Amino acid sequence: MGKAVHRRRGPGVGTGELIKGTYYLSMAGFQTTPERALVLRRRLQLLIHSYIYYHRGESLTADSQWDAWAKELVVLQKKYPRISEVVDYYDSFQGFDGSTGFNLKAMTNPEIIRKAEYLLERRRNHGRDETVGNGMARAGKIHKKRKGSRVY
């Protein structure tokens, strides 16, 4: 129990195609598609990282990463408006233009706060920030990658 990945079934769908983050939706009888899963993933990422930034005064992602997620979500919501309307946190993202996460209503939802606190606790417990900049931050220090060497 608790798989985070669901295999799509149906006409024209390969049996090995996976959709991340839709296991519980499928078990509850909701139709899951890659588009729906991606809209939900981007909304959760924006809400969680906005909470961390605006309510905790910390950051786990680079601004450029947050901006990329926001731009992608804006495009997805315009391209798939009917899907967007049935994905969680629709109310918070009505009229969202990707410029800021400051006014996202669901940012203070207990589920969002719990996930944000989990990520912050994980960073504290592991003694490193794996999500800053280019992903090579360790123990609060940015290491420059040398040609032909690995960074740990």
C-alpha positions in Angstrom: 0.0 0.0 0.0 1.1 3.6 -0.5 2.5 3.4 -4.0 3.2 6.9 -5.5 2.9 5.7 -9.1 -0.1 4.3 -11.0 -0.1 2.4 -14.3 -2.5 3.8 -16.9 -4.9 1.4 -18.5 -7.3 1.9 -21.3 -7.6 2.2 -25.0 -4.4 3.4 -26.7 -2.4 3.5 -23.4 0.7 1.4 -23.0 0.6 -0.9 -20.0 4.1 0.3 -18.8 3.3 4.0 -18.9 3.4 5.5 -15.4 1.8 8.6 -13.9 3.4 9.9 -10.7 1.3 11.0 -7.8 -2.1 9.5 -9.0 -2.3 6.3 -7.0 -4.8 7.5 -4.4 -6.9 9.4 -7.0 -7.2 6.2 -9.0 -8.1 4.2 -6.0 -10.9 6.7 -5.2 -12.3 6.3 -8.7 -11.0 9.6 -10.3 -9.8 9.6 -13.9 -6.1 10.2 -13.9 -4.2 11.6 -16.8 -0.6 12.8 -17.2 -2.0 16.4 -17.6 -4.1 16.2 -14.4 -1.1 14.8 -12.5 1.2 17.5 -13.7 -1.2 20.3 -12.9 -1.6 18.9 -9.4 2.1 18.5 -9.0 2.9 22.1 -10.0 0.1 23.5 -7.8 1.5 21.6 -4.8 5.1 22.6 -5.5 4.1 26.3 -5.8 1.9 26.2 -2.7 4.5 24.4 -0.5 7.4 26.5 -1.6 5.4 29.7 -1.3 4.5 28.8 2.3 8.2 28.1 3.0 9.2 31.4 1.5 6.5 33.7 2.8 5.6 32.2 6.2 8.9 30.6 7.2 11.4 33.1 5.6 13.4 30.2 4.1 13.9 28.9 0.6 14.4 25.3 -0.7 14.3 26.2 -4.3 16.0 28.8 -6.5 13.7 31.6 -7.7 14.3 30.5 -11.2 13.0 27.1 -10.5 9.8 28.5 -8.8 9.3 30.8 -11.8 9.7 27.9 -14.3 7.0 25.9 -12.3 4.7 28.9 -12.3 5.1 29.6 -16.0 4.5 25.9 -16.8 1.4 25.9 -14.6 0.0 29.0 -16.3 0.4 27.3 -19.7 -1.1 24.1 -18.5 -4.2 25.8 -17.0 -4.8 27.7 -20.3 -4.2 24.6 -22.4 -6.4 22.3 -20.2 -9.1 24.5 -18.6 -11.5 21.6 -18.0 -8.8 19.5 -16.3 -7.6 22.5 -14.3 -11.1 23.0 -12.9 -11.3 19.6 -11.3 -7.8 19.4 -9.9 -7.3 20.3 -6.2 -6.7 23.9 -5.2 -8.5 25.3 -8.3 -9.8 28.3 -6.3 -6.3 29.4 -5.3 -5.1 29.3 -8.9 -8.0 31.1 -10.6 -6.5 34.1 -12.4 -3.0 33.0 -11.4 -0.5 34.7 -13.7 2.7 33.2 -12.3 4.2 36.4 -11.0 4.0 35.7 -7.2 2.8 33.1 -4.7 2.1 35.7 -2.0 -1.7 35.7 -2.5 -2.3 31.9 -2.9 -5.2 31.2 -0.5 -4.4 27.5 0.0 -0.9 28.2 1.1 -2.1 28.0 4.7 -4.0 24.7 4.2 -2.9 22.2 6.9 -1.9 19.7 4.2 0.4 22.2 2.6 1.9 23.3 5.9 2.5 19.7 6.9 4.3 18.9 3.6 6.4 22.1 3.9 7.4 21.4 7.4 8.3 17.9 6.4 10.7 19.2 3.7 12.2 21.7 6.1 12.7 19.0 8.8 14.2 16.7 6.2 16.7 19.4 5.2 17.7 19.9 8.8 18.0 16.2 9.5 20.1 15.5 6.5 22.4 18.5 7.0 22.2 19.6 3.4 20.1 21.6 1.0 19.7 19.4 -2.1 17.4 21.9 -3.9 19.3 25.1 -4.0 20.7 26.5 -7.2 22.1 23.8 -9.6 21.6 21.0 -7.1 25.2 20.9 -5.9 24.7 22.6 -2.6 25.9 20.6 0.4 25.9 21.6 4.0 25.1 25.2 3.1 28.1 25.6 0.8 28.1 25.6 -2.9 30.8 23.5 -4.4 32.2 24.2 -7.9 32.2 21.2 -10.1 35.6 20.5 -11.5 36.0 19.0 -14.9 36.1 15.2 -14.7 35.3 15.1 -11.0 32.2 14.3 -9.0 30.8 16.5 -6.2 29.5 14.8 -3.1 
